Amino acid sequence: MRKHTDEELKELIKRRRNQILLHSYIYYRLFDKVISNAVYNKWAQELIDLQNDYPELSETVDHYEKFKDFKTLNGSSLPLDNNPRLEIRARQLIKARDIELEDNFTD
């Protein structure tokens, strides 16, 4: 198996943090979901493992303060409020999902 570079690891940590924030917002603030619990749990566990395995790298990646104590698969304790950009992105994702579902019924 190929070893990841530091930049690749940082990008993966950033991606997982953004995904967890977005999908936690959708679930805990909008009471909806776009991905399965299994996918969310997989991403969350991968993030926990990455942060544990590469703590120095983790500290240099966006949203470190929000995730420094992220140790469980539950995103309810993440700071999800007062982030208009997160809310807009969450609503866009839900709308895209709904349009796709509608299209599937009309085909």
VEXVEX-334578 format. One record per atom (N, C-alpha, C, O, CB): z, x, y; residue in one letter. Coordinates in steps of 0.001 Angstrom, whole numbers, padded with zeros to 6 digits, always signed. Glycine has a CB too. Layout:
BEGIN
ZXYA ...
***
This chain:
BEGIN
+000000+000835-001185M +000000+000000+000000M +000000+000881+001251M +000732+001867+001328M +001217-000950-000003M -000823+000514+002217R -000957+001287+003453R +000273+001121+004339R +000798+000019+004498R -002216+000860+004217R +000713+002211+004900K +001847+002174+005820K +001356+001749+007202K +000319+002219+007668K +002558+003559+005887K +002098+000865+007849H +001724+000385+009179H +002118+001395+010243H +003129+002086+010115H +002379-000972+009469H +001308+001477+011297T +001665+002319+012438T +002741+001606+013253T +002965+000407+013089T +000411+002638+013321T +003395+002351+014123D +004400+001746+014993D +003794+000635+015839D +004416-000410+016030D +005035+002805+015894D +002595+000851+016343E +001938-000166+017174E +001646-001427+016371E +001812-002535+016881E +000635+000387+017771E +001219-001276+015139E +000966-002441+014288E +002265-003201+014009E +002286-004432+014018E +000307-002007+012960E +003327-002468+013765L +004624-003105+013516L +005117-003841+014755L +005621-004960+014656L +005661-002061+013078L +004975-003221+015912K +005388-003873+017158K +004577-005141+017405K +005126-006158+017829K +005235-002908+018346K +003287-005086+017145E +002429-006255+017331E +002830-007371+016365E +002829-008543+016742E +000944-005875+017128E +003168-007025+015144L +003595-008028+014171L +004931-008650+014568L +005103-009864+014452L +003699-007405+012778L +005867-007847+015029I +007156-008371+015501I +006922-009329+016667I +007503-010414+016708I +008108-007210+015931I +006075-008930+017610K +005766-009775+018765K +005131-011095+018316K +005510-012165+018793K +004826-009034+019738K +004170-011013+017403R +003496-012219+016913R +004490-013156+016241R +004489-014358+016507R +002372-011850+015931R +005334-012616+015378R +006309-013460+014679R +007308-014081+015661R +007663-015250+015518R +007058-012639+013613R +007755-013325+016638R +008686-013878+017625R +008032-015021+018386R +008644-016072+018580R +009156-012786+018605R +006808-014823+018811N +006107-015885+019536N +005898-017111+018656N +006048-018241+019119N +004759-015377+020053N +005555-016895+017398Q +005368-018017+016474Q +006679-018773+016247Q +006699-020003+016253Q +004812-017516+015133Q +007751-018044+016052I +009051-018684+015815I +009498-019454+017053I +010002-020571+016932I +010115-017632+015427I +009324-018882+018229L +009673-019598+019456L +008868-020887+019594L +009425-021954+019852L +009443-018704+020677L +007573-020777+019421L +006695-021926+019587L +007018-023038+018593L +007161-024200+018972L +005248-021501+019432L +007131-022677+017342H +007355-023708+016327H +008791-024224+016339H +009034-025359+015930H +007019-023164+014948H +009736-023427+016793S +011105-023927+016984S +011127-024936+018129S +011807-025959+018046S +012092-022755+017270S +010388-024650+019189Y +010314-025584+020308Y +009712-026907+019840Y +010241-027977+020141Y +009480-024986+021465Y +008621-026830+019115I +007976-028050+018617I +008954-028859+017762I +009031-030081+017890I +006706-027701+017797I +009689-028187+016906Y +010587-028874+015973Y +011851-029393+016666Y +012221-030554+016492Y +010974-027934+014834Y +012519-028529+017455Y +013824-028876+018005Y +013770-029601+019343Y +014729-030283+019705Y +014632-027646+018157Y +012678-029474+020086R +012591-030137+021388R +011611-031308+021377R +011828-032305+022067R +012180-029137+022454R +010544-031193+020604L +009543-032259+020575L +009635-033098+019302L +008904-034076+019144L +008147-031668+020700L +010531-032717+018400F +010796-033462+017161F +009516-033715+016358F +009234-034827+015912F +011473-034798+017486F +008772-032646+016199D +007500-032709+015484D +007358-031391+014734D +008193-030497+014873D +006278-032961+016465D +006311-031274+013948K +006007-029981+013348K +004518-029885+013066K +003847-030880+012792K +006818-029769+012055K +004027-028665+013141V +002602-028389+012973V +002370-027550+011722V +001286-027572+011139V +002037-027671+014213V +003388-026817+011321I +003313-025994+010111I +004384-026464+009131I +005333-027152+009507I +003493-024475+010447I +004215-026084+007890S +005200-026480+006877S +006484-025662+007024S +006498-024586+007622S +004616-026305+005457S +007554-026207+006461N +008815-025459+006447N +008658-024140+005701N +009270-023138+006070N +009929-026297+005804N +007844-024140+004661A +007640-022915+003878A +006996-021820+004725A +007392-020657+004640A +006768-023206+002645A +006016-022180+005534V +005365-021188+006401V +006351-020677+007443V +006459-019471+007662V +004119-021794+007093V +007074-021602+008089Y +008074-021204+009080Y +009100-020245+008458Y +009405-019196+009026Y +008786-022452+009657Y +009618-020613+007298N +010623-019782+006631N +010069-018407+006269N +010773-017404+006379N +011135-020481+005374N +008825-018360+005843K +008186-017076+005519K +008099-016193+006760K +008442-015011+006713K +006775-017303+004927K +007642-016768+007863W +007539-016005+009110W +008911-015551+009591W +009084-014406+010009W +006855-016843+010195W +009885-016455+009529A +011231-016124+009994A +011837-014997+009154A +012436-014068+009696A +012137-017368+009946A +011680-015081+007835Q +012222-014025+006974Q +011519-012698+007220Q +012154-011644+007233Q +012092-014417+005500Q +010216-012753+007415E +009482-011522+007719E +009980-010904+009023E +010141-009687+009113E +007969-011804+007808E +010224-011734+010028L +010750-011224+011297L +012134-010613+011116L +012407-009527+011627L +010805-012345+012340L +012994-011294+010402I +014340-010760+010144I +014238-009400+009452I +014922-008451+009838I +015172-011750+009273I +013391-009307+008437D +013221-008050+007710D +012681-006945+008625D +013165-005814+008585D +012278-008253+006517D +011691-007269+009438L +011112-006271+010350L +012155-005775+011347L +012247-004578+011616L +009904-006864+011103L +012934-006698+011889Q +013955-006302+012862Q +015049-005457+012220Q +015591-004550+012852Q +014571-007537+013513Q +015370-005753+010976N +016374-004954+010265N +015830-003588+009864N +016537-002583+009941N +016858-005699+009026N +014569-003556+009437D +013968-002309+008962D +013555-001372+010093D +013518-000155+009913D +012768-002618+008108D +013245-001938+011257Y +012757-001139+012394Y +013490-001523+013679Y +012867-001994+014631Y +011231-001327+012577Y +014816-001324+013711P +015587-001781+014875P +015177-001117+016190P +015189-001764+017238P +017048-001531+014637P +014816+000157+016145E +014436+000845+017384E +013131+000276+017937E +013001+000069+019143E +014293+002362+017140E +012175+000025+017061L +010914-000577+017496L +011155-002000+018005L +010607-002403+019030L +009885-000585+016338L +011964-002737+017292S +012251-004116+017639S +012787-004239+019064S +012458-005188+019775S +013244-004702+016657S +013598-003295+019470E +014198-003321+020806E +013167-003166+021915E +013439-003530+023059E +015235-002230+020925E +012000-002636+021604T +010977-002389+022625T +009951-003520+022733T +009038-003453+023556T +010261-001090+022325T +010096-004544+021916V +009108-005627+021843V +009587-006835+022649V +010785-007100+022745V +008848-006032+020368V +008620-007564+023228D +008930-008776+023992D +009916-009671+023254D +009900-009770+022027D +007653-009553+024290D +010768-010315+024029H +011742-011305+023539H +012874-010689+022718H +013523-011389+021941H +011035-012345+022701H +013115-009392+022881Y +014190-008759+022111Y +015534-009470+022326Y +016245-009765+021366Y +014314-007278+022498Y +015870-009740+023582E +017172-010357+023882E +017311-011714+023198E +018393-012068+022730E +017354-010516+025402E +016225-012470+023140K +016271-013789+022515K +016477-013690+021005K +017045-014592+020389K +014989-014557+022815K +016011-012589+020414F +016005-012478+018950F +016964-011429+018397F +017006-011222+017184F +014623-012161+018484F +017724-010772+019245K +018566-009683+018729K +019602-010167+017721K +020043-009398+016867K +019269-008985+019876K +019991-011435+017814D +020966-011981+016864D +020330-012968+015885D +021041-013733+015233D +022099-012664+017616D +019022-012959+015779F +018302-013867+014885F +018442-013348+013462F +017783-012383+013074F +016794-013995+015290F +019309-014000+012684K +019606-013522+011334K +019420-014593+010270K +019583-014320+009081K +021013-013002+011275K +019077-015817+010687T +018892-016901+009730T +017503-017502+009923T +016793-017147+010864T +019995-017988+009896T +017123-018395+009048L +015816-019027+009133L +015820-020205+010098L +014820-020916+010207L +015369-019484+007761L +016909-020418+010788N +017076-021554+011680N +016864-021114+013128N +017536-020199+013605N +018472-022187+011501N +015934-021763+013824G +015644-021400+015206G +016352-022251+016236G +016040-022163+017424G +014192-021479+015440G +017299-023073+015814S +017947-023998+016752S +018785-023286+017812S +019030-023854+018876S +018824-024965+015991S +019223-022073+017553S +020059-021372+018525S +019241-020508+019494S +019808-019861+020375S +021070-020506+017799S +017932-020496+019335L +017094-019723+020248L +017051-020396+021620L +017145-021620+021713L +015665-019567+019678L +016910-019607+022680P +016813-020194+024031P +015424-020812+024238P +014463-020107+024545P +017093-019114+025126P +015333-022108+024069L +014045-022803+024090L +013790-023551+025395L +012667-023993+025639L +013971-023769+022938L +014801-023698+026227D +014663-024489+027440D +014216-023630+028620D +014266-022401+028577D +015978-025182+027766D +013781-024313+029666N +013367-023661+030917N +012226-022680+030733N +012198-021611+031344N +014533-022946+031529N +011288-023059+029883N +010113-022227+029647N +008876-023137+029664N +008400-023572+028616N +010232-021443+028281N +008366-023417+030871P +007231-024342+030967P +006005-023879+030180P +005278-024704+029628P +006850-024529+032413P +005776-022597+030126R +004626-022073+029381R +004741-022389+027885R +003758-022746+027237R +004503-020552+029589R +005949-022254+027356L +006197-022568+025953L +005966-024057+025693L +005357-024429+024690L +007632-022168+025555L +006450-024898+026592E +006259-026338+026428E +004773-026701+026471E +004305-027495+025655E +007025-027107+027518E +004039-026131+027408I +002604-026416+027515I +001884-025998+026239I +001075-026756+025704I +001992-025691+028734I +002172-024811+025759R +001509-024315+024536R +001867-025200+023336R +001012-025493+022500R +001916-022835+024252R +003120-025621+023257A +003551-026480+022145A +002803-027811+022181A +002327-028287+021150A +005080-026723+022203A +002704-028400+023345R +002005-029681+023470R +000510-029533+023176R -000101-030431+022596R +002208-030261+024877R -000075-028409+023573Q -001486-028155+023267Q -001707-028054+021762Q -002688-028580+021236Q -001964-026867+023957Q -000807-027386+021083L -000936-027221+019638L -000811-028565+018912L -001553-028838+017969L +000126-026241+019121L +000121-029390+019353I +000277-030714+018756I -000981-031548+019005I -001467-032227+018101I +001527-031430+019329I -001496-031496+020212K -002706-032250+020539K -003883-031784+019685K -004641-032610+019176K -003044-032105+022032K -004043-030475+019523A -005126-029935+018691A -004983-030410+017252A -005972-030764+016611A -005135-028395+018741A -003757-030418+016745R -003520-030914+015387R -003899-032382+015269R -004525-032793+014292R -002055-030718+014992R -003515-033172+016269D -003804-034602+016231D -005305-034867+016309D -005806-035767+015635D -003086-035317+017373D -006018-034107+017112I -007472-034264+017213I -008123-033914+015881I -009035-034605+015426I -008048-033374+018346I -007654-032849+015264E -008199-032454+013956E -007944-033538+012915E -008819-033837+012102E -007580-031119+013490E -006760-034122+012936L -006449-035207+011998L -007348-036415+012246L -007853-037028+011305L -004970-035617+012119L -007542-036750+013519E -008438-037855+013859E -009851-037598+013363E -010486-038482+012788E -008452-038084+015364E -010336-036396+013587D -011693-036023+013143D -011839-036147+011640D -012890-036556+011147D -012025-034594+013573D -010803-035801+010918N -010859-035887+009453N -010969-037330+008972N -011548-037594+007918N -009622-035234+008840N -010418-038260+009739F -010486-039671+009351F -011807-040314+009738F -012196-041323+009151F -009346-040439+009981F -012502-039747+010718T -013752-040356+011174T -014969-039763+010505T -016067-040297+010664T -013883-040211+012658T -014822-038698+009775D -015971-038059+009090D -016390-038817+007853D -017333-038413+007171D -015633-036625+008705D 
***
